[in-house]
Amino acid sequence: TGMVDIRYEVAEGTIGYINKVNIMGNERTQDKVIRREMVIYPGDKYNRSRVKTSENRLRNLNYFEVVTSTPEPTGEGDKYDLNVQVKEKPTGQFSAGVGFSSVDSLVGYVELSQGNFNWKTWPPIGAGQKFKIRLQLGTERNDVDISFVEPWFLDRKLSFGIDLFHREARYFSDAYDQKNNGMRFSLGKPLSRFTRGTVAYTLEQFEVFDVQDSASDAIKGEEGKRLKSGLDFIWSRDTRDRFFNPTRGNKTTVTPYFAGGPLGGETDIYGTKIRSGQYWPLIGGTVLNLRGQIESVDYYGDTDHVPLFDRLFLGGPNTLRGFEFRDVGPKDENGEPIGGNSSVYATLECTVPIWKMVRGAVFYDWGVVNLDSLDFDTTLYNDNWGVGIRLDLPGFPLHLDYAWPITYDEWSDGKGRFNFQIGHSF
């Protein structure tokens, strides 16, 4: 065989520079909402990679059906105008329906949301803010939630959120009902490509009511109203390839918190929660997921115990699926869960593609809740294993699981349990 030499001759063109960035096609969305997502600016060298990144950031806003960018010569040598053409799509939604889960039972809801909100104009569209009102009425819960988010507070990459809520729950216990009314203010900021920091203040009034006459003294002592004023500090790192149904990467959050003291209120507590989930892609589209959480809470000052509504519980579709909701942990003399001050749980789950938008799952859940703070002794652990189906229906993701307890306490019957859940799990 012979050998040949190949010679490449390259003729470099002139470097182009951005003269102006022209935004076109936005009838409702303000120019500044689009420009603040751009990563290429007038005076910059023309960089195709940064242009594509800008296009993707605009698409991720979910305001536009089409986003294209075209350089146009200005006739001034190496200067080009960058024409960004968008086609807007509806960003408001009204939805209503009826749902069912193994925890909430039957729930009807109505939701009105606008993903491109503008509180200063009518109609209130175009400033890139987010607004939502949701009402839920059901056999086990009644909720009202109103939320507003400004993702560029003071024209900085600083998100500001306000939440007002009323939540009434009858599924926490057979011995009592609980009602929460409050408000939450939050500020969040990206710290790096994968990390984010958030600080949030919550003012909330809890009420434990309709306590049964047969309830234990531990539960009867919690009856009545209590005000809580607290701060959360949240650090998160997210390297997952997708927000929903990820196949690789990790998401970890660390949340120290405290309430009372200089913040006022009637609840003096502090604690820390650490949560992490890791995803690994295996052969044939199989995904292995290991996730878990560790948390401890304690009291100080004028408070002589951690109130019932701030104690830690495990059990149910999001933790140990072989047990009833909040049924893992310390119980009173009637077998009613009263929660603890320390908890740890872990889940190992493997999902396998079966058909389009359908995956099978096999999982193992393990966890323990202890009465005292910073008590992570695993002697009284509970665990279960199970199988499930994941239906990734558009706008209606559905998880169906059946789990069998392996290790359980004297109050559990040890029978398998079915869990039905709408939505994506962390």
N, C-alpha and C positions, 0 to 999 in steps of 0.2 A: 504493500500500500504506500501511496505517496503522501507527502506532507506539503501543506501550503501555508503561506503567511497571509493573514488578513489584516488589512490596514484600514482604520477608521479615520475619516476626516470630519471634524466637527467645526461648524461655523456658528459661533455664538451670536445670538441676537442682542439687541440693546435691552437693558433693564427698564421695565415699565414701572411707572409710579401712579398711585391713585390720586386723581384730581378732586373729584367729588363722588359722594355716595348718594345716589338718587333712589328714593323709595317710591314705588308706584303700585297702585292697585288697592291700597288700604283706605277704604271708605269710612270704616268705623274705628279702627285701631290707630291710636296716636303714633306719629312718627317716632317719638322718643322711646316708646315701648319696643319698637323694632330696632332702633339704632343702639340701644343699650345692650342688645344681645350680639351685636356685631363685634368681631375680634380683628377687623381690618378697618383702617381709618384713612381719611385724606392725608396725603403726604407719605404714606407707607409704600414700600415696594410691593408690586403686585405679587401676591403669593396664593397660588391656587389652593393649597392645603388650608390656609386660613379662611379663604372664601367658602370652601366646602364646610368647614367647621361652623362658620356663621350661618350657613343655610340649615345645617342640622339643628343648631340651637333654636332657630326660628320655627322649624318643624316641631320641635319638642314642646313649644308653647301650646300646641294643639289649637291654634287660632286660624290656621291657613290650610286650604286644600292643596295649594301649589306654592312652591318657593323656588325661584330661579334667579341666578345672578349672571349678568352678561357685561363684559368690558366693552366700552365704546370709545374709539379714538377721538381725541378732542381736536386734532389737527395741530397740537402744540408739541410735536416731537414725541417724547417718551411718556406723555401724560394721557391717562385714560380715565373716563368716568365709569364707575361701577353702578349699573342699573339693577336694582333689586326689585323684582316683580313678584307680588304676592296675590293670591286669590283667597279672600276670606271665606270662612265657613261659619255656620251657627255655633255659638259658644254657650248659649243658655240651654238649660234642660229642665223639664218638668217631668217628674216620674211619680207613679203611685202603684201600689201593689200590695200583695199579701204574701207573707213568708212564714216559714216554720223552721224551728231548730230544736235540737234536743235539750237546749237550755231555756230559750225564750218561749217555747211553745208557739202559739199562733200570734203573729204580729202583722198589723196593717200599717203602712207608712205612706207619707206624702212628702216629696222633696222638691224644692225649687233651688236651682243653683245657676250661677253665672261665672264662667271662668275668665272672662275678660271684662270685669266690672269697673265702673267709674262712679264713685259716690257723688261727684260734683255736677253731673249732668243728667238730663233726662232726654231720651232713654239712657239708663245707667250702663253704658257700654263703651269700652275703648281704652281704659287706662291700665289694663293688665292686672287689676286686682281680682281677688276671688271672694265670692260671697255665697253663702248657703244657708237655707232654712230647712230643717228636717223635723217632722212630727211623726212619732211612732205611738200607736195605741195597740195594746195586746192583752192577752189573758194574764201575762206575768210581768208586764212592764208598760210604763207610759213615759215617753221622753219628748222633750222639746230642745233642739239645739240650733243656735244661730251663730255663725262664724264668719269672720272677715279677715283676709290676709292681704297686706301690702308687701309684695316681694322686693320692692326697691324703696324702702323707707328713707325719706330725706334724700332721694336720688342716689342712694348708695346701695351696694349689694348687701342689704340688711333687711331681713324679713320681719314684719311686725304683724302680730296676730291678736285678735280679740275673739273670745268664745263666751257666750252666755248660755247657760243650760239649766234645765230642770229634768231630773231623772228619778223615777219612782220604780222600785224593783220589788217584786214579790217572789223572785226565784232564788234569792240568797239563802233562805231558810224557811222551813215550815213553822218555825216558832215566832217569827217576827217579819215585819216589812221595813224597808229602808227608803228614805227620800233624801235627795241631794239637790240643793239649789246654789248656784254660784256663778263666778266669772273667772276668766283666765286671760292674762296678758303675757305675750311671749315676744322675745327678740332672738333671732337666729342669724348666724353668719357663717359662710364657708371659711374654713381655716386653711385648707389646702385642696388639692384635687379630689381627695377621697374623704376628708374629715370635715365635720361641722360642729359648731358650738351653739348651744341654745340656753337661755336663761328664761324662766317662766315664773310668774307670780299668780297664785290662785287664792281666792277668797271664797270659802264654801261653807254652807251650813248643812250639817247632817242631822237627820232625824230618824231615830229608831222608834217605830210605833206598832200598834196592833200586836203587842206582845201577848202570847197565849198565857192563860193562868197556870198551865202545867209546865211552863218554861222554867229552867233552872235559875238560881239566884245570879249566876254569872251573866246570863242574858237579861234578866229583869233589871239588873244594875245598869245596863246600857240604855234603857228606855229614856226618851226625851231628845232635846235638841242640843247641838254642840257646834260652836263656830271654830273654823280652822283657817288660819292665815299662814301660807307657806311659800317657800321658794324651791324650785328645782333647778339643778345645773346639769345639763345633758351634753355629753361629748359622744359623738358617733363617728365611726369609720365604716365606709361601705365600698367594697371593691367588687360587688356582684356584677355579673354581666347583664342581668336584667332585674328590674324591680319586681315584676311578677314572674313566677316560675323560673327562678335562676337555675343555671346548671353548673356554675363555678363561682368561686370568690367567697368573701366573708363579710358579714355585717356584725359589728360589735357596738354596743352602747353602754356607757357608764353614767349612772345617774345618782349623785349624792343629793340629798334633800333634807330640809328641816322646816319645822313650823313652830309658831309661837315665839316666846321670848320677846325680842325687840319688835317682832312683827305683829304682836298682839294676838287676839283670839283666845280660845279656851282649850287649845290642844298644843302641848309642848312635846314634840317628838323629833327625832332625826334618824336618818338611815341611809343606806346605799344599796343600789340595785345594779348588777352587772349582767348583761345578756349578750349572747353571742351565737351565731349560726354560721356553719361552714358547709360549702357545697363542693362536691367533686364529680366531674363527668366520668362515667365508666363506659364500657363497650356497649354498642347497640342503642345508644340514647338513654341508657340507665344513669340515674343520678343518685348519689349517696349524700344524705344530709345529716349532720350532727349539730344539734342545737341544745342550748341549756341556759339556765339562769340561776344566780345565787343572790340572795337578798337578806338583809337583817335590818330591823327597826328597833328603836329603844325610846324611852321617855326621859324627861328631865324637868327641872323646875317645879312648878306647882302641880303638874300632872303626876298621878301616882300609878298609872298603868297605860299601856297602849290601847286606845279605844278600839272597839269591835270593828269599826269601819276601816281602820288602818292596819289590822292584823293580816297575816299572810295565810293564804289557803292554796291548795292544789287539788286537782281533779277536774275532769270535764274535757271538752273537745280540744282545748288549747294546751293542755298539760298531760295529765294521766288519763287516757281515754277509756280505761277499763273501770273507772270510778265515776260516781255521780259528781256533779258540779260542786266544788269546794269541799268534798267529802274526805280528802286526805289531810290528816293532821290531828291535833288535840281535839278531844270531844268532852262534853260535860257528862254528868251521870245519866242523862237521857239518851246519850249517843248523838247529840246535836253538835255539829262542828262549831268550835269557838275560835279557831285560828291560833297561830303562834307568832313568835317574833323573829324566827329564822326559817329560811326555806332554801332548798336546793332541788333542781330537777334537771333531767337530761333526756333527750329523745334521739334515737338513731332510726332513721327512716330511709328506705330504698324504694324508689319509684321506677317503673319500667313502662315504656310506651306499649300500648295494646292496639290502639287504632288512632286515627286522627282526633286530636283533642281529648283522648281518653288514656289515662295512665293507671296502672295498678300499683299498689303500695303494700309493703310489709314493714312493720315498725315495732320498736320496743321502747317503752316509757318507764322511767325510774324517777322517784322523788321522795323527799322527806320534809316534814314540817315539825319543828321543835318549839316548845313553849317559850324558852328563854332566848334572849338576844345573843348573837354571836355563838350560838350552839349549833354546830354543824355535825354532830354525832349522827351516824347513819344506821344505828341499831334498829330504829323503828321505821325503816324504809318501806315503801310500797312500790310495786312494779306490775307491769302488764305487757302483753304482746298482742298484736292484732294485724288485720289486713284491711285494705280499703281500695276505693276507686276515686280517681280525680277526674272530674269532667270540667274541662276548660272552655265552658260555653261563653261567648262574648257577652260581657256585662252581667254574667250569672255564673261565676265559678262555683262549683259544687264539690264538697268533700263528703264522702260516705265511708264511715269506718265502723268496724266491729272489733272490739278488744276484749280479751279475757284476762282477769286479774291473776297474778301469780302469787304475790305476797300481799296479805291484807290483814286488817285488824278484826277484832271480835264483832264489831258492829256491821261489817260488810258481809253480804251474802255469798260473795265469790262467784256470782254468775256473770256471764258475758254481757257486754253493753253495746248498744248501737248509738253512734253519734252522727248527727246530720248538721252540716255547717255550710253556709253560703259565704264566700269571700276567700281571700288568700291568707295563709298563715305565714308568720315570720320564719 
